[in-house]
Amino acid sequence: MRCIRRKPVVDDRSDPTFILADTEIPALDENDILIEVKACGLSLVNEKILKEVFHKSSPETLSVGHDVSGIVNKVGPKVTSVKEGDDVAGVLPLDSVTSGCGQYCILREFDVVRKPSRVSHEVAAAVVGDAVRAYTALHYHTHVCAGDTVLIIDGATPQGSIAVQLAQAWGAKVSATYCTQAEKQYLENVHPPLAQVLELNQRSTILVSSIMEETGGIGVDCVVDNGVRLFTSEEDVALLGEKSKYPKPHKHDIISCLGFSGKWVTSHPDLQLDPPDCQQLFLRNASVSFLFPQAWTLMYAQHGRYQHVLLDIMEKLEKGILKCKIAQTVSLDDAITVLKNLEDVRVGKVVLKICVDEIVLSYVLGILESLGTQGDMEDTEDVEQFAEMMEAYLPGFAVISIPEVCEWMFSIADKLSSLSDGDSGNGQHTLTAYKTEESHGMHSVKNNTHTERKNSYTLTRTCQMEREHSASEEVPGACGDSDSRIRSDSRDTVGDCEALSVLHELCPGVCEAELQHCWQVAGGDAEEAARVLLYRQETGTAITVKPASSRPRKKSASSGLTSGCLVNDGSVKDTILAKYSFVDTKEDEKSYIPSLSLKEEKKLVRYRDGQVVSTKGERFSEIKRQESEEMKKTYVNLKPARKYRFH
C-alpha cells in the first residue's frame, strides 16, 4: 500500500523529511481493525515528544497523520464492537506501525468509534483529534462548567476553535487570542460571540491588563495555551532554540491572568517554573496541568472513558454543536508539499482525502477501451500484469482467478462500447435499462416503462396523423412548390394547437390551463407533456375543472378547445396556504380587553425646593453639607492598609 512516512530528525532545529513509500500491510492482532482510510486530518507532532516516545529504539521511519476516518475492511478474531463495512473514526497512536496518510491503517478496537451517516469522512477526520484534545483539557483537567471564564490561546487554530466551541457549549465565558488578521476575522464571526478577542504579539503586553479589565480584576478560571515562552532574553531564546514563527505568551503573563483556584493547562513538554512563578501559583491556590492527549492511545487504560469521549464527539458533530472549517483538501501525492508548510495554515484544517489514483483509473479505462471481443485474446494486455497492478492498489485482487478477471474485463468493455456507439439519448436509455436490470425486485418498473413507451408511441403516431390531416384540410387544391411551402408553414403555426388537442382527447377531463402548463414544462415535446400530465393526475396535483352548467361553453378560436374550464380557486388556495402560510382561524373570535389599573402609577421624580433631586423614586436622599477643614482633621480612618497586593 502507498503511504506517507517521515524520517526521524537528528537535530531539533532541522525540518522533518517526508517520503511517499510502498509498504506491506502488517498482520492483525486479536483486537486490531484494518481500516480503509477515506480521510485523514493533517497535523504535526513536536519532535521532543517523538524523541521521548521512541527514546529506547527509534525506527527508520515514523507514521504521519493520526486523525483518520474510513471503512472497516477486516477485523481481528476478538473484535466485537464493529464489523466489516462499518464507517468508523479514530486516532492512531504515535507508535503505530501504519500511517494515517495512507490507503490502509491498523487501529485497536478501543480506539475507534462508529461514524454517523450524516457526518462525512472529511469532517470526522478533521475534528476527532482536536476534539479529544479539547475534551482532555476542558473536562478532565479543568472541569469547566457554566459561568466559568476561559482563556484560549490561538483560538482560531483548528485545536483552538474546537476548544472555543466546546467551552461555549458548556456555558463558559470564553476569550481568545489571535496573531494574524485572518484569525481575527474568524474569531469576530464566531457565534455566539466571544467575550474578548485579544491580539498577541511580541511587542505588546496588553494580555494581562485586558483580562483583568474584563474580569474586574479577578482573573480567569482556566487558561489553555498552545505553547509558551520561557525566556525573555534573546540570547537565552537563541541558545535553547525557542524561536517560533508566531508569537507565544510568556509564562509569567499566563500566571498573572489566573484567578483564585485557577487552572493552567499547558502543552509545553519541558516547562520550567522559577521560584517566583511557583510562589505566584501558591498565593492564587492555582494549579498547572500538562496536556498530552496522545496518552489515551499510548496507555492500556481508561478505555471506557475514551470511548465515551469519542461517542460524545460524534454526537455533537451530528447535531451541529461542533463544526469544523476545512481550509484545504489534498490528495496523497500533494500531501508532502502541504506538510512542509502546514505551520502556515492558521485558520481551518487541512484534510487528506484518499481516492482512486487518476493514473490507475486512466490505466484501467485505457485497457477496457482497447479490448474487443473475447476472441481477440492476442491483442489484449497481459492479464497477469493487470492483476499484479490492481493488487498493489486493491489488496486481495490477486485471489481472483485469471478466467474470472478476463470475463469481468470483457463484460465491462462490451457495456462501455455499447454505451459509446449510440447517441446521447440512446446511451441514456441503455444505461437506465442496464441499471434497472441489475437491481433486484424492480419488475414493476420494467412494466411501467414498457407501458409508458407504448403510450408515448401511440401518442406520437396520433399527433403525426392529425398533422397530416390538418395540413390537407388547410390548403385544398394547392400543388407543386407552393403546396409544400404552405404545408410546412401551417405545420409550424398550428403544431402546438394540434398537440394540445391530442392531449385533450387523451384526457378529456383536463382544463386548458393544465394542458398549457404541462406543455410548457415539457418544452414542446408531446410525449413528455403526456407523461407530465399523467403523473400530475396520479399524484393529485393537476388543476381540476370547475363545472359551469349555468353558462354555455364557447369554442376557442385559436386552439379549438372548449372554454369555460375554470380553476378550482378553493383547492389552489388551500394548497398554497398549506405549503407556504399559516392562517389563524380563531383570530376573529379573540377580543382584546385592556386591564384597568386600580392603583396610580408610582411617580419616580422627586423634587426639593423646586428642583429635581431623584428620578428613581426614593423617599429619602442624602444631603451633603460642606464641612470645615478643622472638622475633617478630627476624622480617623479605621480601614487598615493593604499589606499584600496580588495583582
FENDA-V715338 format. One record per residue. RES is the residue in three letters. SS is DSSP state (alpha for helix, beta for strand, coil for the rest). NEAR is the number of other ideal C-beta (glycine too) atoms within 8 Angstrom. Layout:
res->RES ss->SS near->NEAR
res->RES ss->SS near->NEAR
This chain:
res->MET ss->coil near->10
res->ARG ss->beta near->9
res->CYS ss->beta near->13
res->ILE ss->beta near->16
res->ARG ss->beta near->13
res->ARG ss->beta near->12
res->LYS ss->beta near->10
res->PRO ss->coil near->11
res->VAL ss->coil near->10
res->VAL ss->coil near->4
res->ASP ss->coil near->5
res->ASP ss->coil near->7
res->ARG ss->coil near->4
res->SER ss->coil near->7
res->ASP ss->coil near->5
res->PRO ss->coil near->9
res->THR ss->beta near->7
res->PHE ss->beta near->11
res->ILE ss->beta near->10
res->LEU ss->beta near->9
res->ALA ss->beta near->9
res->ASP ss->beta near->5
res->THR ss->coil near->9
res->GLU ss->coil near->4
res->ILE ss->coil near->9
res->PRO ss->coil near->7
res->ALA ss->coil near->3
res->LEU ss->coil near->10
res->ASP ss->coil near->6
res->GLU ss->coil near->7
res->ASN ss->coil near->9
res->ASP ss->beta near->13
res->ILE ss->beta near->16
res->LEU ss->beta near->13
res->ILE ss->beta near->16
res->GLU ss->beta near->10
res->VAL ss->beta near->14
res->LYS ss->beta near->10
res->ALA ss->beta near->17
res->CYS ss->beta near->14
res->GLY ss->beta near->18
res->LEU ss->coil near->14
res->SER ss->coil near->10
res->LEU ss->coil near->7
res->VAL ss->coil near->7
res->ASN ss->coil near->7
res->GLU ss->alpha near->9
res->LYS ss->alpha near->9
res->ILE ss->alpha near->12
res->LEU ss->alpha near->12
res->LYS ss->alpha near->9
res->GLU ss->alpha near->8
res->VAL ss->alpha near->9
res->PHE ss->coil near->12
res->HIS ss->coil near->6
res->LYS ss->coil near->3
res->SER ss->coil near->4
res->SER ss->coil near->6
res->PRO ss->coil near->7
res->GLU ss->coil near->4
res->THR ss->beta near->9
res->LEU ss->beta near->10
res->SER ss->beta near->13
res->VAL ss->coil near->12
res->GLY ss->coil near->16
res->HIS ss->coil near->13
res->ASP ss->beta near->15
res->VAL ss->beta near->18
res->SER ss->beta near->16
res->GLY ss->beta near->14
res->ILE ss->beta near->10
res->VAL ss->beta near->15
res->ASN ss->beta near->8
res->LYS ss->beta near->7
res->VAL ss->beta near->12
res->GLY ss->coil near->11
res->PRO ss->coil near->4
res->LYS ss->coil near->7
res->VAL ss->coil near->12
res->THR ss->coil near->4
res->SER ss->coil near->4
res->VAL ss->coil near->11
res->LYS ss->coil near->6
res->GLU ss->coil near->7
res->GLY ss->coil near->5
res->ASP ss->coil near->9
res->ASP ss->beta near->10
res->VAL ss->beta near->15
res->ALA ss->beta near->14
res->GLY ss->beta near->12
res->VAL ss->beta near->14
res->LEU ss->coil near->17
res->PRO ss->coil near->10
res->LEU ss->coil near->13
res->ASP ss->coil near->7
res->SER ss->coil near->12
res->VAL ss->coil near->6
res->THR ss->coil near->14
res->SER ss->coil near->13
res->GLY ss->coil near->15
res->CYS ss->coil near->12
res->GLY ss->beta near->16
res->GLN ss->coil near->10
res->TYR ss->beta near->13
res->CYS ss->beta near->14
res->ILE ss->beta near->13
res->LEU ss->beta near->13
res->ARG ss->beta near->9
res->GLU ss->alpha near->15
res->PHE ss->alpha near->8
res->ASP ss->alpha near->12
res->VAL ss->beta near->14
res->VAL ss->beta near->11
res->ARG ss->beta near->9
res->LYS ss->coil near->12
res->PRO ss->coil near->9
res->SER ss->coil near->5
res->ARG ss->coil near->4
res->VAL ss->coil near->10
res->SER ss->coil near->6
res->HIS ss->alpha near->13
res->GLU ss->alpha near->12
res->VAL ss->alpha near->11
res->ALA ss->alpha near->15
res->ALA ss->alpha near->16
res->ALA ss->alpha near->15
res->VAL ss->alpha near->15
res->VAL ss->alpha near->16
res->GLY ss->alpha near->12
res->ASP ss->alpha near->16
res->ALA ss->alpha near->13
res->VAL ss->alpha near->14
res->ARG ss->alpha near->13
res->ALA ss->alpha near->12
res->TYR ss->alpha near->13
res->THR ss->alpha near->12
res->ALA ss->alpha near->14
res->LEU ss->alpha near->15
res->HIS ss->alpha near->9
res->TYR ss->alpha near->6
res->HIS ss->alpha near->11
res->THR ss->coil near->14
res->HIS ss->coil near->6
res->VAL ss->coil near->12
res->CYS ss->coil near->8
res->ALA ss->coil near->6
res->GLY ss->coil near->6
res->ASP ss->coil near->12
res->THR ss->beta near->13
res->VAL ss->beta near->17
res->LEU ss->beta near->14
res->ILE ss->beta near->14
res->ILE ss->coil near->14
res->ASP ss->coil near->16
res->GLY ss->coil near->17
res->ALA ss->coil near->14
res->THR ss->coil near->11
res->PRO ss->alpha near->12
res->GLN ss->alpha near->11
res->GLY ss->alpha near->14
res->SER ss->alpha near->14
res->ILE ss->alpha near->15
res->ALA ss->alpha near->16
res->VAL ss->alpha near->14
res->GLN ss->alpha near->11
res->LEU ss->alpha near->13
res->ALA ss->alpha near->13
res->GLN ss->alpha near->10
res->ALA ss->alpha near->9
res->TRP ss->coil near->10
res->GLY ss->coil near->8
res->ALA ss->coil near->14
res->LYS ss->beta near->8
res->VAL ss->beta near->14
res->SER ss->beta near->16
res->ALA ss->beta near->17
res->THR ss->beta near->15
res->TYR ss->beta near->15
res->CYS ss->coil near->11
res->THR ss->coil near->8
res->GLN ss->alpha near->5
res->ALA ss->alpha near->9
res->GLU ss->alpha near->15
res->LYS ss->alpha near->12
res->GLN ss->alpha near->8
res->TYR ss->alpha near->13
res->LEU ss->alpha near->13
res->GLU ss->alpha near->8
res->ASN ss->coil near->6
res->VAL ss->coil near->9
res->HIS ss->coil near->4
res->PRO ss->coil near->4
res->PRO ss->coil near->6
res->LEU ss->coil near->11
res->ALA ss->coil near->8
res->GLN ss->beta near->9
res->VAL ss->beta near->11
res->LEU ss->beta near->12
res->GLU ss->beta near->9
res->LEU ss->coil near->13
res->ASN ss->coil near->7
res->GLN ss->coil near->4
res->ARG ss->coil near->3
res->SER ss->coil near->8
res->THR ss->coil near->6
res->ILE ss->alpha near->8
res->LEU ss->alpha near->13
res->VAL ss->alpha near->10
res->SER ss->alpha near->8
res->SER ss->alpha near->10
res->ILE ss->alpha near->15
res->MET ss->alpha near->13
res->GLU ss->alpha near->7
res->GLU ss->alpha near->9
res->THR ss->alpha near->11
res->GLY ss->coil near->6
res->GLY ss->coil near->6
res->ILE ss->coil near->7
res->GLY ss->coil near->14
res->VAL ss->beta near->14
res->ASP ss->beta near->12
res->CYS ss->beta near->16
res->VAL ss->beta near->14
res->VAL ss->beta near->14
res->ASP ss->coil near->14
res->ASN ss->coil near->10
res->GLY ss->coil near->8
res->VAL ss->coil near->12
res->ARG ss->beta near->10
res->LEU ss->coil near->9
res->PHE ss->coil near->8
res->THR ss->coil near->5
res->SER ss->coil near->6
res->GLU ss->alpha near->5
res->GLU ss->alpha near->6
res->ASP ss->alpha near->10
res->VAL ss->alpha near->11
res->ALA ss->alpha near->8
res->LEU ss->alpha near->6
res->LEU ss->alpha near->8
res->GLY ss->coil near->7
res->GLU ss->coil near->9
res->LYS ss->coil near->5
res->SER ss->coil near->7
res->LYS ss->coil near->4
res->TYR ss->coil near->8
res->PRO ss->coil near->8
res->LYS ss->coil near->12
res->PRO ss->coil near->13
res->HIS ss->beta near->9
res->LYS ss->alpha near->12
res->HIS ss->alpha near->7
res->ASP ss->alpha near->11
res->ILE ss->alpha near->14
res->ILE ss->alpha near->13
res->SER ss->alpha near->9
res->CYS ss->alpha near->14
res->LEU ss->beta near->14
res->GLY ss->beta near->11
res->PHE ss->beta near->7
res->SER ss->beta near->9
res->GLY ss->beta near->15
res->LYS ss->beta near->14
res->TRP ss->beta near->15
res->VAL ss->beta near->14
res->THR ss->beta near->13
res->SER ss->coil near->10
res->HIS ss->coil near->9
res->PRO ss->coil near->10
res->ASP ss->coil near->5
res->LEU ss->coil near->11
res->GLN ss->coil near->5
res->LEU ss->coil near->8
res->ASP ss->coil near->6
res->PRO ss->alpha near->5
res->PRO ss->alpha near->6
res->ASP ss->alpha near->11
res->CYS ss->alpha near->9
res->GLN ss->alpha near->8
res->GLN ss->alpha near->11
res->LEU ss->alpha near->14
res->PHE ss->alpha near->8
res->LEU ss->alpha near->7
res->ARG ss->coil near->14
res->ASN ss->coil near->6
res->ALA ss->coil near->13
res->SER ss->beta near->8
res->VAL ss->beta near->10
res->SER ss->beta near->11
res->PHE ss->beta near->9
res->LEU ss->coil near->12
res->PHE ss->coil near->8
res->PRO ss->coil near->10
res->GLN ss->coil near->11
res->ALA ss->alpha near->7
res->TRP ss->alpha near->13
res->THR ss->alpha near->12
res->LEU ss->alpha near->9
res->MET ss->coil near->7
res->TYR ss->coil near->3
res->ALA ss->coil near->4
res->GLN ss->coil near->7
res->HIS ss->alpha near->8
res->GLY ss->alpha near->6
res->ARG ss->alpha near->7
res->TYR ss->alpha near->12
res->GLN ss->alpha near->10
res->HIS ss->alpha near->8
res->VAL ss->alpha near->11
res->LEU ss->alpha near->14
res->LEU ss->alpha near->9
res->ASP ss->alpha near->9
res->ILE ss->alpha near->15
res->MET ss->alpha near->15
res->GLU ss->alpha near->9
res->LYS ss->alpha near->11
res->LEU ss->alpha near->14
res->GLU ss->alpha near->9
res->LYS ss->alpha near->6
res->GLY ss->coil near->6
res->ILE ss->coil near->8
res->LEU ss->coil near->13
res->LYS ss->coil near->6
res->CYS ss->coil near->11
res->LYS ss->coil near->9
res->ILE ss->beta near->12
res->ALA ss->beta near->8
res->GLN ss->beta near->9
res->THR ss->beta near->8
res->VAL ss->beta near->11
res->SER ss->coil near->8
res->LEU ss->coil near->13
res->ASP ss->coil near->6
res->ASP ss->coil near->8
res->ALA ss->alpha near->13
res->ILE ss->alpha near->11
res->THR ss->alpha near->7
res->VAL ss->alpha near->12
res->LEU ss->alpha near->12
res->LYS ss->alpha near->8
res->ASN ss->coil near->8
res->LEU ss->alpha near->11
res->GLU ss->alpha near->6
res->ASP ss->alpha near->6
res->VAL ss->coil near->10
res->ARG ss->coil near->11
res->VAL ss->coil near->10
res->GLY ss->coil near->9
res->LYS ss->beta near->13
res->VAL ss->beta near->14
res->VAL ss->beta near->15
res->LEU ss->beta near->16
res->LYS ss->beta near->11
res->ILE ss->coil near->11
res->CYS ss->coil near->5
res->VAL ss->coil near->6
res->ASP ss->coil near->8
res->GLU ss->alpha near->6
res->ILE ss->alpha near->6
res->VAL ss->alpha near->10
res->LEU ss->alpha near->9
res->SER ss->alpha near->8
res->TYR ss->alpha near->9
res->VAL ss->alpha near->9
res->LEU ss->alpha near->8
res->GLY ss->alpha near->8
res->ILE ss->alpha near->12
res->LEU ss->alpha near->11
res->GLU ss->alpha near->8
res->SER ss->alpha near->8
res->LEU ss->coil near->10
res->GLY ss->coil near->7
res->THR ss->coil near->6
res->GLN ss->coil near->6
res->GLY ss->coil near->5
res->ASP ss->coil near->9
res->MET ss->coil near->6
res->GLU ss->coil near->4
res->ASP ss->coil near->6
res->THR ss->coil near->10
res->GLU ss->coil near->7
res->ASP ss->coil near->5
res->VAL ss->alpha near->11
res->GLU ss->alpha near->7
res->GLN ss->alpha near->8
res->PHE ss->alpha near->12
res->ALA ss->alpha near->13
res->GLU ss->alpha near->9
res->MET ss->alpha near->10
res->MET ss->alpha near->10
res->GLU ss->alpha near->11
res->ALA ss->alpha near->6
res->TYR ss->alpha near->10
res->LEU ss->coil near->6
res->PRO ss->coil near->7
res->GLY ss->coil near->6
res->PHE ss->alpha near->9
res->ALA ss->alpha near->7
res->VAL ss->alpha near->4
res->ILE ss->coil near->7
res->SER ss->coil near->5
res->ILE ss->alpha near->8
res->PRO ss->alpha near->6
res->GLU ss->alpha near->8
res->VAL ss->alpha near->12
res->CYS ss->alpha near->10
res->GLU ss->alpha near->8
res->TRP ss->alpha near->8
res->MET ss->alpha near->13
res->PHE ss->alpha near->11
res->SER ss->alpha near->8
res->ILE ss->alpha near->9
res->ALA ss->alpha near->12
res->ASP ss->alpha near->9
res->LYS ss->alpha near->9
res->LEU ss->alpha near->10
res->SER ss->alpha near->8
res->SER ss->alpha near->9
res->LEU ss->alpha near->10
res->SER ss->alpha near->7
res->ASP ss->alpha near->5
res->GLY ss->coil near->9
res->ASP ss->coil near->5
res->SER ss->alpha near->5
res->GLY ss->alpha near->7
res->ASN ss->alpha near->8
res->GLY ss->alpha near->11
res->GLN ss->alpha near->8
res->HIS ss->alpha near->8
res->THR ss->alpha near->11
res->LEU ss->alpha near->9
res->THR ss->alpha near->8
res->ALA ss->alpha near->8
res->TYR ss->alpha near->9
res->LYS ss->alpha near->8
res->THR ss->alpha near->11
res->GLU ss->alpha near->6
res->GLU ss->alpha near->5
res->SER ss->coil near->7
res->HIS ss->coil near->3
res->GLY ss->coil near->4
res->MET ss->coil near->8
res->HIS ss->alpha near->6
res->SER ss->alpha near->6
res->VAL ss->alpha near->8
res->LYS ss->alpha near->9
res->ASN ss->alpha near->8
res->ASN ss->alpha near->8
res->THR ss->alpha near->9
res->HIS ss->alpha near->8
res->THR ss->alpha near->8
res->GLU ss->alpha near->9
res->ARG ss->alpha near->8
res->LYS ss->alpha near->8
res->ASN ss->alpha near->9
res->SER ss->alpha near->11
res->TYR ss->alpha near->8
res->THR ss->alpha near->8
res->LEU ss->alpha near->13
res->THR ss->alpha near->10
res->ARG ss->alpha near->8
res->THR ss->alpha near->9
res->CYS ss->alpha near->12
res->GLN ss->alpha near->8
res->MET ss->alpha near->8
res->GLU ss->alpha near->11
res->ARG ss->alpha near->11
res->GLU ss->alpha near->8
res->HIS ss->alpha near->8
res->SER ss->alpha near->11
res->ALA ss->alpha near->11
res->SER ss->alpha near->8
res->GLU ss->alpha near->6
res->GLU ss->alpha near->10
res->VAL ss->coil near->10
res->PRO ss->coil near->6
res->GLY ss->coil near->4
res->ALA ss->coil near->9
res->CYS ss->coil near->5
res->GLY ss->alpha near->6
res->ASP ss->alpha near->5
res->SER ss->alpha near->8
res->ASP ss->alpha near->10
res->SER ss->alpha near->8
res->ARG ss->alpha near->8
res->ILE ss->alpha near->11
res->ARG ss->alpha near->12
res->SER ss->alpha near->8
res->ASP ss->alpha near->8
res->SER ss->alpha near->12
res->ARG ss->alpha near->10
res->ASP ss->alpha near->7
res->THR ss->alpha near->6
res->VAL ss->alpha near->10
res->GLY ss->alpha near->9
res->ASP ss->alpha near->8
res->CYS ss->alpha near->10
res->GLU ss->alpha near->12
res->ALA ss->alpha near->13
res->LEU ss->alpha near->14
res->SER ss->alpha near->12
res->VAL ss->alpha near->13
res->LEU ss->alpha near->16
res->HIS ss->alpha near->12
res->GLU ss->alpha near->6
res->LEU ss->alpha near->8
res->CYS ss->coil near->9
res->PRO ss->coil near->5
res->GLY ss->coil near->4
res->VAL ss->coil near->13
res->CYS ss->coil near->11
res->GLU ss->alpha near->12
res->ALA ss->alpha near->9
res->GLU ss->alpha near->12
res->LEU ss->alpha near->15
res->GLN ss->alpha near->9
res->HIS ss->alpha near->9
res->CYS ss->alpha near->14
res->TRP ss->alpha near->13
res->GLN ss->alpha near->7
res->VAL ss->alpha near->8
res->ALA ss->coil near->13
res->GLY ss->coil near->6
res->GLY ss->coil near->6
res->ASP ss->coil near->7
res->ALA ss->alpha near->12
res->GLU ss->alpha near->10
res->GLU ss->alpha near->9
res->ALA ss->alpha near->15
res->ALA ss->alpha near->14
res->ARG ss->alpha near->11
res->VAL ss->alpha near->11
res->LEU ss->alpha near->16
res->LEU ss->alpha near->9
res->TYR ss->alpha near->8
res->ARG ss->alpha near->11
res->GLN ss->alpha near->10
res->GLU ss->alpha near->6
res->THR ss->alpha near->6
res->GLY ss->coil near->5
res->THR ss->coil near->4
res->ALA ss->coil near->9
res->ILE ss->coil near->10
res->THR ss->coil near->8
res->VAL ss->beta near->9
res->LYS ss->beta near->8
res->PRO ss->coil near->4
res->ALA ss->coil near->8
res->SER ss->coil near->4
res->SER ss->coil near->3
res->ARG ss->coil near->6
res->PRO ss->coil near->4
res->ARG ss->coil near->8
res->LYS ss->coil near->7
res->LYS ss->beta near->8
res->SER ss->coil near->10
res->ALA ss->coil near->3
res->SER ss->coil near->5
res->SER ss->coil near->8
res->GLY ss->coil near->7
res->LEU ss->coil near->11
res->THR ss->beta near->8
res->SER ss->coil near->9
res->GLY ss->coil near->9
res->CYS ss->coil near->10
res->LEU ss->beta near->8
res->VAL ss->beta near->10
res->ASN ss->coil near->10
res->ASP ss->alpha near->6
res->GLY ss->alpha near->6
res->SER ss->alpha near->8
res->VAL ss->alpha near->10
res->LYS ss->alpha near->8
res->ASP ss->alpha near->8
res->THR ss->alpha near->8
res->ILE ss->alpha near->9
res->LEU ss->alpha near->10
res->ALA ss->alpha near->5
res->LYS ss->alpha near->6
res->TYR ss->alpha near->4
res->SER ss->coil near->6
res->PHE ss->coil near->4
res->VAL ss->coil near->5
res->ASP ss->coil near->5
res->THR ss->coil near->4
res->LYS ss->coil near->6
res->GLU ss->coil near->6
res->ASP ss->coil near->4
res->GLU ss->coil near->5
res->LYS ss->coil near->6
res->SER ss->coil near->4
res->TYR ss->coil near->4
res->ILE ss->coil near->4
res->PRO ss->coil near->4
res->SER ss->coil near->4
res->LEU ss->coil near->4
res->SER ss->coil near->6
res->LEU ss->coil near->3
res->LYS ss->coil near->4
res->GLU ss->coil near->4
res->GLU ss->coil near->5
res->LYS ss->coil near->5
res->LYS ss->coil near->5
res->LEU ss->coil near->8
res->VAL ss->coil near->8
res->ARG ss->beta near->12
res->TYR ss->beta near->8
res->ARG ss->beta near->7
res->ASP ss->coil near->4
res->GLY ss->coil near->4
res->GLN ss->beta near->6
res->VAL ss->beta near->7
res->VAL ss->beta near->7
res->SER ss->beta near->10
res->THR ss->coil near->7
res->LYS ss->coil near->5
res->GLY ss->coil near->10
res->GLU ss->coil near->7
res->ARG ss->coil near->4
res->PHE ss->coil near->4
res->SER ss->coil near->8
res->GLU ss->coil near->4
res->ILE ss->coil near->4
res->LYS ss->coil near->4
res->ARG ss->coil near->4
res->GLN ss->coil near->4
res->GLU ss->coil near->5
res->SER ss->coil near->6
res->GLU ss->alpha near->5
res->GLU ss->alpha near->6
res->MET ss->alpha near->8
res->LYS ss->alpha near->8
res->LYS ss->alpha near->6
res->THR ss->coil near->6
res->TYR ss->coil near->6
res->VAL ss->coil near->4
res->ASN ss->coil near->4
res->LEU ss->coil near->3
res->LYS ss->coil near->4
res->PRO ss->coil near->3
res->ALA ss->coil near->4
res->ARG ss->coil near->5
res->LYS ss->coil near->3
res->TYR ss->coil near->4
res->ARG ss->coil near->4
res->PHE ss->coil near->5
res->HIS ss->coil near->6
